Amino acid sequence: MDVLATITEIEITAATEIPIGFLFASVKNIGNSPALVNGVSLSYGEAKSYPFVGKGYTTVAIDPQDTTLQLMYIV
């Protein structure tokens, strides 16, 4: 059977994007200051997820600013 999806799990400290077509994503702020996820502030200790909705998402911009984020997404 062919692989149907690829999971990526990383810690990020520099601005990036979740790539177009992702099926699920989760971002958790594990640092000590706020970050920006899709233009919305994410306080330290908070998490945000993009659940599976039946088709892929467009890109989502992530800017850790001065913190560290755990990012997991499925393409």
C-alpha positions in Angstrom: 0.0 0.0 0.0 1.3 3.5 -0.9 1.8 6.1 1.8 -1.2 8.4 1.9 0.1 11.2 4.1 3.3 12.6 5.5 3.6 13.9 9.1 6.1 16.6 9.9 6.9 17.5 13.5 9.4 20.3 14.2 10.3 23.1 16.6 10.6 26.5 15.0 12.2 29.8 16.0 12.0 31.7 12.6 9.1 32.8 10.5 7.7 30.1 8.1 4.5 28.8 6.6 2.5 25.6 6.8 2.5 24.5 3.2 -0.5 24.7 0.9 -2.6 21.5 0.9 -2.0 20.4 4.5 -4.8 18.3 5.9 -4.3 18.9 9.7 -2.0 21.1 11.7 -1.3 21.9 15.3 0.9 24.7 16.7 1.9 25.1 20.4 3.8 28.0 21.9 6.4 26.4 24.2 8.4 29.6 24.7 7.9 32.6 27.0 6.4 35.2 24.8 3.5 35.6 22.3 3.8 34.4 18.6 1.7 35.1 15.5 -0.2 32.3 13.8 -2.2 33.3 10.8 -2.0 36.9 12.0 -3.5 36.1 15.4 -1.6 36.3 18.7 -0.8 32.9 20.4 0.2 33.4 24.0 2.9 31.2 25.6 1.4 27.8 26.7 -1.5 28.1 24.2 -2.1 25.8 21.2 -4.1 26.1 18.0 -5.1 23.4 15.6 -6.5 23.2 12.1 -8.7 20.1 12.0 -9.3 17.9 9.0 -12.2 19.4 7.0 -12.2 17.1 4.0 -9.8 19.0 1.7 -6.5 20.8 2.0 -5.9 24.2 3.5 -4.2 27.2 2.0 -0.9 28.3 3.5 -0.8 29.5 7.1 1.8 32.1 8.1 3.7 31.5 11.4 5.9 34.0 13.1 7.4 32.9 16.4 8.8 36.4 17.0 10.9 35.9 20.2 9.7 32.4 21.2 9.7 28.7 20.2 6.8 26.9 18.6 6.1 23.2 18.2 4.6 22.6 14.8 3.0 19.4 13.6 1.2 19.1 10.2 0.0 16.4 7.9 0.3 16.8 4.1 
